[in-house]
Amino acid sequence: MIERVLSLDLSTKSSGWSTRVNNKLEYGCIVGLSDNAVQRILKMKDAISELIKKYDINTLASAQLKEIE
């Protein structure tokens, strides 16, 4: 099986994404415009679901934040 990865840099207001299709980088940003955090997160969920379907994704990766002391 070919691994198709969707990489995410998640935030509650805007989230970046990228994937490779036929060795070409595809990328974009999902922006939640609502002042309501729940509505923004639901928009992010729906947009990510659409990307998974569009690019036939089978692996997700997300950026990990590290606490700076």
Biopython code that builds the backbone (N, CA, C, O; Angstrom):
import numpy as np
from Bio.PDB.StructureBuilder import StructureBuilder

atoms = [
    (1, "MET", "N", (0.838, -1.179, 0.000)),
    (1, "MET", "CA", (0.000, 0.000, 0.000)),
    (1, "MET", "C", (0.885, 1.245, 0.000)),
    (1, "MET", "O", (1.880, 1.314, 0.720)),
    (2, "ILE", "N", (0.507, 2.217, -0.813)),
    (2, "ILE", "CA", (1.225, 3.487, -0.866)),
    (2, "ILE", "C", (0.765, 4.351, 0.293)),
    (2, "ILE", "O", (-0.433, 4.536, 0.508)),
    (3, "GLU", "N", (1.736, 4.883, 1.046)),
    (3, "GLU", "CA", (1.398, 5.767, 2.161)),
    (3, "GLU", "C", (1.095, 7.163, 1.631)),
    (3, "GLU", "O", (1.910, 7.776, 0.941)),
    (4, "ARG", "N", (-0.089, 7.648, 1.969)),
    (4, "ARG", "CA", (-0.501, 9.000, 1.599)),
    (4, "ARG", "C", (-0.705, 9.783, 2.888)),
    (4, "ARG", "O", (-1.667, 9.561, 3.624)),
    (5, "VAL", "N", (0.218, 10.700, 3.145)),
    (5, "VAL", "CA", (0.278, 11.416, 4.419)),
    (5, "VAL", "C", (-0.322, 12.806, 4.278)),
    (5, "VAL", "O", (-0.039, 13.528, 3.322)),
    (6, "LEU", "N", (-1.157, 13.166, 5.247)),
    (6, "LEU", "CA", (-1.640, 14.539, 5.375)),
    (6, "LEU", "C", (-0.965, 15.113, 6.611)),
    (6, "LEU", "O", (-1.193, 14.643, 7.726)),
    (7, "SER", "N", (-0.135, 16.129, 6.411)),
    (7, "SER", "CA", (0.565, 16.777, 7.521)),
    (7, "SER", "C", (-0.221, 18.009, 7.931)),
    (7, "SER", "O", (-0.673, 18.786, 7.091)),
    (8, "LEU", "N", (-0.376, 18.175, 9.247)),
    (8, "LEU", "CA", (-1.183, 19.273, 9.777)),
    (8, "LEU", "C", (-0.394, 20.084, 10.791)),
    (8, "LEU", "O", (0.360, 19.533, 11.593)),
    (9, "ASP", "N", (-0.574, 21.382, 10.748)),
    (9, "ASP", "CA", (-0.069, 22.296, 11.776)),
    (9, "ASP", "C", (-1.324, 22.949, 12.354)),
    (9, "ASP", "O", (-1.817, 23.949, 11.832)),
    (10, "LEU", "N", (-1.827, 22.367, 13.435)),
    (10, "LEU", "CA", (-3.159, 22.694, 13.935)),
    (10, "LEU", "C", (-3.191, 23.883, 14.890)),
    (10, "LEU", "O", (-2.293, 24.085, 15.708)),
    (11, "SER", "N", (-4.249, 24.650, 14.752)),
    (11, "SER", "CA", (-4.564, 25.762, 15.642)),
    (11, "SER", "C", (-6.078, 25.907, 15.638)),
    (11, "SER", "O", (-6.741, 25.361, 14.756)),
    (12, "THR", "N", (-6.637, 26.623, 16.592)),
    (12, "THR", "CA", (-8.089, 26.773, 16.621)),
    (12, "THR", "C", (-8.596, 27.860, 15.674)),
    (12, "THR", "O", (-9.792, 27.906, 15.388)),
    (13, "LYS", "N", (-7.721, 28.729, 15.185)),
    (13, "LYS", "CA", (-8.165, 29.793, 14.272)),
    (13, "LYS", "C", (-7.780, 29.525, 12.823)),
    (13, "LYS", "O", (-8.565, 29.806, 11.917)),
    (14, "SER", "N", (-6.603, 28.992, 12.589)),
    (14, "SER", "CA", (-6.202, 28.605, 11.233)),
    (14, "SER", "C", (-5.208, 27.456, 11.335)),
    (14, "SER", "O", (-4.369, 27.418, 12.234)),
    (15, "SER", "N", (-5.318, 26.533, 10.409)),
    (15, "SER", "CA", (-4.457, 25.350, 10.419)),
    (15, "SER", "C", (-3.875, 25.132, 9.033)),
    (15, "SER", "O", (-4.589, 25.172, 8.031)),
    (16, "GLY", "N", (-2.573, 24.902, 8.990)),
    (16, "GLY", "CA", (-1.912, 24.613, 7.728)),
    (16, "GLY", "C", (-1.933, 23.121, 7.451)),
    (16, "GLY", "O", (-1.960, 22.309, 8.375)),
    (17, "TRP", "N", (-1.920, 22.764, 6.173)),
    (17, "TRP", "CA", (-1.882, 21.360, 5.777)),
    (17, "TRP", "C", (-0.997, 21.194, 4.545)),
    (17, "TRP", "O", (-0.796, 22.138, 3.781)),
    (18, "SER", "N", (-0.473, 19.986, 4.362)),
    (18, "SER", "CA", (0.278, 19.664, 3.156)),
    (18, "SER", "C", (0.230, 18.164, 2.908)),
    (18, "SER", "O", (0.053, 17.365, 3.827)),
    (19, "THR", "N", (0.392, 17.806, 1.644)),
    (19, "THR", "CA", (0.478, 16.408, 1.226)),
    (19, "THR", "C", (1.218, 16.361, -0.104)),
    (19, "THR", "O", (1.381, 17.391, -0.759)),
    (20, "ARG", "N", (1.658, 15.195, -0.502)),
    (20, "ARG", "CA", (2.314, 15.023, -1.799)),
    (20, "ARG", "C", (1.404, 14.200, -2.693)),
    (20, "ARG", "O", (0.883, 13.161, -2.288)),
    (21, "VAL", "N", (1.221, 14.683, -3.919)),
    (21, "VAL", "CA", (0.425, 13.981, -4.913)),
    (21, "VAL", "C", (1.279, 13.860, -6.163)),
    (21, "VAL", "O", (1.670, 14.869, -6.751)),
    (22, "ASN", "N", (1.573, 12.619, -6.575)),
    (22, "ASN", "CA", (2.431, 12.394, -7.750)),
    (22, "ASN", "C", (3.721, 13.194, -7.647)),
    (22, "ASN", "O", (4.160, 13.821, -8.611)),
    (23, "ASN", "N", (4.318, 13.161, -6.462)),
    (23, "ASN", "CA", (5.594, 13.831, -6.185)),
    (23, "ASN", "C", (5.503, 15.355, -6.262)),
    (23, "ASN", "O", (6.525, 16.033, -6.367)),
    (24, "LYS", "N", (4.285, 15.894, -6.209)),
    (24, "LYS", "CA", (4.086, 17.343, -6.208)),
    (24, "LYS", "C", (3.480, 17.744, -4.870)),
    (24, "LYS", "O", (2.521, 17.125, -4.410)),
    (25, "LEU", "N", (4.035, 18.775, -4.245)),
    (25, "LEU", "CA", (3.550, 19.253, -2.958)),
    (25, "LEU", "C", (2.250, 20.032, -3.139)),
    (25, "LEU", "O", (2.181, 20.974, -3.928)),
    (26, "GLU", "N", (1.241, 19.631, -2.408)),
    (26, "GLU", "CA", (-0.029, 20.353, -2.343)),
    (26, "GLU", "C", (-0.138, 20.878, -0.915)),
    (26, "GLU", "O", (0.205, 20.166, 0.028)),
    (27, "TYR", "N", (-0.604, 22.099, -0.742)),
    (27, "TYR", "CA", (-0.681, 22.662, 0.601)),
    (27, "TYR", "C", (-1.731, 23.760, 0.658)),
    (27, "TYR", "O", (-2.197, 24.253, -0.369)),
    (28, "GLY", "N", (-2.088, 24.125, 1.866)),
    (28, "GLY", "CA", (-3.063, 25.191, 2.026)),
    (28, "GLY", "C", (-3.285, 25.517, 3.488)),
    (28, "GLY", "O", (-2.561, 25.051, 4.367)),
    (29, "CYS", "N", (-4.290, 26.319, 3.724)),
    (29, "CYS", "CA", (-4.620, 26.767, 5.067)),
    (29, "CYS", "C", (-6.134, 26.699, 5.241)),
    (29, "CYS", "O", (-6.888, 27.105, 4.358)),
    (30, "ILE", "N", (-6.562, 26.191, 6.367)),
    (30, "ILE", "CA", (-7.975, 26.157, 6.722)),
    (30, "ILE", "C", (-8.173, 27.267, 7.745)),
    (30, "ILE", "O", (-7.503, 27.294, 8.778)),
    (31, "VAL", "N", (-9.091, 28.180, 7.459)),
    (31, "VAL", "CA", (-9.302, 29.323, 8.342)),
    (31, "VAL", "C", (-10.712, 29.258, 8.922)),
    (31, "VAL", "O", (-11.695, 29.166, 8.187)),
    (32, "GLY", "N", (-10.796, 29.308, 10.246)),
    (32, "GLY", "CA", (-12.089, 29.377, 10.914)),
    (32, "GLY", "C", (-12.406, 30.836, 11.210)),
    (32, "GLY", "O", (-11.729, 31.468, 12.020)),
    (33, "LEU", "N", (-13.424, 31.367, 10.562)),
    (33, "LEU", "CA", (-13.711, 32.801, 10.677)),
    (33, "LEU", "C", (-14.638, 33.154, 11.835)),
    (33, "LEU", "O", (-14.736, 34.324, 12.205)),
    (34, "SER", "N", (-15.306, 32.184, 12.404)),
    (34, "SER", "CA", (-16.269, 32.455, 13.467)),
    (34, "SER", "C", (-15.578, 32.900, 14.757)),
    (34, "SER", "O", (-14.443, 32.507, 15.027)),
    (35, "ASP", "N", (-16.263, 33.714, 15.541)),
    (35, "ASP", "CA", (-15.768, 34.075, 16.872)),
    (35, "ASP", "C", (-16.000, 32.942, 17.864)),
    (35, "ASP", "O", (-15.409, 32.931, 18.944)),
    (36, "ASN", "N", (-16.850, 31.999, 17.508)),
    (36, "ASN", "CA", (-17.198, 30.874, 18.364)),
    (36, "ASN", "C", (-16.191, 29.741, 18.149)),
    (36, "ASN", "O", (-16.075, 29.217, 17.041)),
    (37, "ALA", "N", (-15.463, 29.361, 19.205)),
    (37, "ALA", "CA", (-14.417, 28.341, 19.097)),
    (37, "ALA", "C", (-14.977, 27.003, 18.630)),
    (37, "ALA", "O", (-14.339, 26.313, 17.834)),
    (38, "VAL", "N", (-16.150, 26.627, 19.107)),
    (38, "VAL", "CA", (-16.751, 25.352, 18.699)),
    (38, "VAL", "C", (-17.028, 25.355, 17.202)),
    (38, "VAL", "O", (-16.760, 24.362, 16.526)),
    (39, "GLN", "N", (-17.557, 26.446, 16.675)),
    (39, "GLN", "CA", (-17.832, 26.550, 15.242)),
    (39, "GLN", "C", (-16.547, 26.483, 14.414)),
    (39, "GLN", "O", (-16.518, 25.860, 13.353)),
    (40, "ARG", "N", (-15.479, 27.134, 14.908)),
    (40, "ARG", "CA", (-14.187, 27.076, 14.197)),
    (40, "ARG", "C", (-13.661, 25.647, 14.154)),
    (40, "ARG", "O", (-13.203, 25.178, 13.112)),
    (41, "ILE", "N", (-13.728, 24.957, 15.289)),
    (41, "ILE", "CA", (-13.215, 23.584, 15.352)),
    (41, "ILE", "C", (-14.040, 22.666, 14.458)),
    (41, "ILE", "O", (-13.478, 21.795, 13.794)),
    (42, "LEU", "N", (-15.358, 22.840, 14.425)),
    (42, "LEU", "CA", (-16.202, 22.032, 13.543)),
    (42, "LEU", "C", (-15.852, 22.283, 12.073)),
    (42, "LEU", "O", (-15.847, 21.348, 11.272)),
    (43, "LYS", "N", (-15.562, 23.530, 11.717)),
    (43, "LYS", "CA", (-15.147, 23.832, 10.348)),
    (43, "LYS", "C", (-13.829, 23.136, 10.029)),
    (43, "LYS", "O", (-13.666, 22.581, 8.942)),
    (44, "MET", "N", (-12.880, 23.163, 10.979)),
    (44, "MET", "CA", (-11.587, 22.488, 10.785)),
    (44, "MET", "C", (-11.812, 20.993, 10.569)),
    (44, "MET", "O", (-11.230, 20.403, 9.658)),
    (45, "LYS", "N", (-12.648, 20.381, 11.398)),
    (45, "LYS", "CA", (-12.934, 18.945, 11.297)),
    (45, "LYS", "C", (-13.496, 18.612, 9.920)),
    (45, "LYS", "O", (-13.055, 17.662, 9.272)),
    (46, "ASP", "N", (-14.468, 19.397, 9.482)),
    (46, "ASP", "CA", (-15.084, 19.151, 8.176)),
    (46, "ASP", "C", (-14.081, 19.322, 7.042)),
    (46, "ASP", "O", (-14.062, 18.521, 6.107)),
    (47, "ALA", "N", (-13.254, 20.352, 7.116)),
    (47, "ALA", "CA", (-12.265, 20.608, 6.065)),
    (47, "ALA", "C", (-11.214, 19.492, 6.026)),
    (47, "ALA", "O", (-10.807, 19.062, 4.947)),
    (48, "ILE", "N", (-10.777, 19.026, 7.191)),
    (48, "ILE", "CA", (-9.794, 17.933, 7.238)),
    (48, "ILE", "C", (-10.414, 16.652, 6.682)),
    (48, "ILE", "O", (-9.755, 15.908, 5.956)),
    (49, "SER", "N", (-11.660, 16.396, 7.014)),
    (49, "SER", "CA", (-12.357, 15.213, 6.469)),
    (49, "SER", "C", (-12.412, 15.273, 4.939)),
    (49, "SER", "O", (-12.214, 14.259, 4.269)),
    (50, "GLU", "N", (-12.678, 16.451, 4.394)),
    (50, "GLU", "CA", (-12.719, 16.615, 2.944)),
    (50, "GLU", "C", (-11.346, 16.370, 2.314)),
    (50, "GLU", "O", (-11.250, 15.750, 1.255)),
    (51, "LEU", "N", (-10.283, 16.857, 2.964)),
    (51, "LEU", "CA", (-8.926, 16.621, 2.447)),
    (51, "LEU", "C", (-8.597, 15.131, 2.455)),
    (51, "LEU", "O", (-7.991, 14.625, 1.510)),
    (52, "ILE", "N", (-8.989, 14.431, 3.511)),
    (52, "ILE", "CA", (-8.745, 12.989, 3.604)),
    (52, "ILE", "C", (-9.427, 12.269, 2.443)),
    (52, "ILE", "O", (-8.839, 11.378, 1.828)),
    (53, "LYS", "N", (-10.655, 12.652, 2.147)),
    (53, "LYS", "CA", (-11.382, 12.031, 1.027)),
    (53, "LYS", "C", (-10.755, 12.413, -0.319)),
    (53, "LYS", "O", (-10.531, 11.556, -1.174)),
    (54, "LYS", "N", (-10.477, 13.699, -0.493)),
    (54, "LYS", "CA", (-9.959, 14.197, -1.775)),
    (54, "LYS", "C", (-8.645, 13.531, -2.162)),
    (54, "LYS", "O", (-8.455, 13.144, -3.315)),
    (55, "TYR", "N", (-7.728, 13.398, -1.184)),
    (55, "TYR", "CA", (-6.397, 12.874, -1.476)),
    (55, "TYR", "C", (-6.228, 11.411, -1.072)),
    (55, "TYR", "O", (-5.118, 10.882, -1.129)),
    (56, "ASP", "N", (-7.316, 10.750, -0.663)),
    (56, "ASP", "CA", (-7.284, 9.339, -0.266)),
    (56, "ASP", "C", (-6.192, 9.094, 0.788)),
    (56, "ASP", "O", (-5.371, 8.186, 0.651)),
    (57, "ILE", "N", (-6.203, 9.913, 1.827)),
    (57, "ILE", "CA", (-5.186, 9.891, 2.885)),
    (57, "ILE", "C", (-5.339, 8.645, 3.753)),
    (57, "ILE", "O", (-6.453, 8.258, 4.107)),
    (58, "ASN", "N", (-4.203, 8.017, 4.095)),
    (58, "ASN", "CA", (-4.234, 6.890, 5.019)),
    (58, "ASN", "C", (-3.331, 7.092, 6.236)),
    (58, "ASN", "O", (-3.254, 6.218, 7.100)),
    (59, "THR", "N", (-2.649, 8.234, 6.311)),
    (59, "THR", "CA", (-1.800, 8.551, 7.460)),
    (59, "THR", "C", (-1.889, 10.044, 7.762)),
    (59, "THR", "O", (-1.806, 10.874, 6.856)),
    (60, "LEU", "N", (-2.057, 10.379, 9.038)),
    (60, "LEU", "CA", (-2.065, 11.773, 9.480)),
    (60, "LEU", "C", (-0.818, 12.047, 10.304)),
    (60, "LEU", "O", (-0.365, 11.189, 11.062)),
    (61, "ALA", "N", (-0.267, 13.242, 10.155)),
    (61, "ALA", "CA", (0.867, 13.678, 10.966)),
    (61, "ALA", "C", (0.576, 15.102, 11.415)),
    (61, "ALA", "O", (0.029, 15.900, 10.653)),
    (62, "SER", "N", (0.941, 15.418, 12.647)),
    (62, "SER", "CA", (0.732, 16.787, 13.117)),
    (62, "SER", "C", (1.977, 17.293, 13.824)),
    (62, "SER", "O", (2.767, 16.524, 14.372)),
    (63, "ALA", "N", (2.125, 18.614, 13.795)),
    (63, "ALA", "CA", (3.247, 19.248, 14.475)),
    (63, "ALA", "C", (3.076, 19.079, 15.976)),
    (63, "ALA", "O", (1.959, 19.125, 16.492)),
    (64, "GLN", "N", (4.185, 18.883, 16.672)),
    (64, "GLN", "CA", (4.144, 18.745, 18.124)),
    (64, "GLN", "C", (4.802, 19.963, 18.748)),
    (64, "GLN", "O", (5.904, 20.357, 18.368)),
    (65, "LEU", "N", (4.110, 20.547, 19.704)),
    (65, "LEU", "CA", (4.657, 21.707, 20.402)),
    (65, "LEU", "C", (5.491, 21.243, 21.581)),
    (65, "LEU", "O", (5.135, 20.283, 22.264)),
    (66, "LYS", "N", (6.583, 21.915, 21.813)),
    (66, "LYS", "CA", (7.421, 21.617, 22.974)),
    (66, "LYS", "C", (7.394, 22.813, 23.905)),
    (66, "LYS", "O", (7.467, 23.964, 23.477)),
    (67, "GLU", "N", (7.289, 22.517, 25.162)),
    (67, "GLU", "CA", (7.303, 23.584, 26.168)),
    (67, "GLU", "C", (8.720, 24.098, 26.343)),
    (67, "GLU", "O", (9.661, 23.321, 26.502)),
    (68, "ILE", "N", (8.859, 25.396, 26.312)),
    (68, "ILE", "CA", (10.166, 26.007, 26.500)),
    (68, "ILE", "C", (10.252, 26.454, 27.952)),
    (68, "ILE", "O", (9.372, 27.147, 28.462)),
    (69, "GLU", "N", (11.309, 26.049, 28.590)),
    (69, "GLU", "CA", (11.474, 26.395, 30.014)),
    (69, "GLU", "C", (12.351, 27.622, 30.170)),
    (69, "GLU", "O", (12.603, 28.063, 31.291)),
]
sb = StructureBuilder()
sb.init_structure("model")
sb.init_model(0)
sb.init_chain("A")
sb.init_seg("    ")
for serial, (resi, resn, name, xyz) in enumerate(atoms, 1):
    if name == "N":
        sb.init_residue(resn, " ", resi, " ")
    sb.init_atom(name, np.array(xyz, "f"), 0.0, 1.0, " ", f" {name:<3s}", serial, name[0])
structure = sb.get_structure()
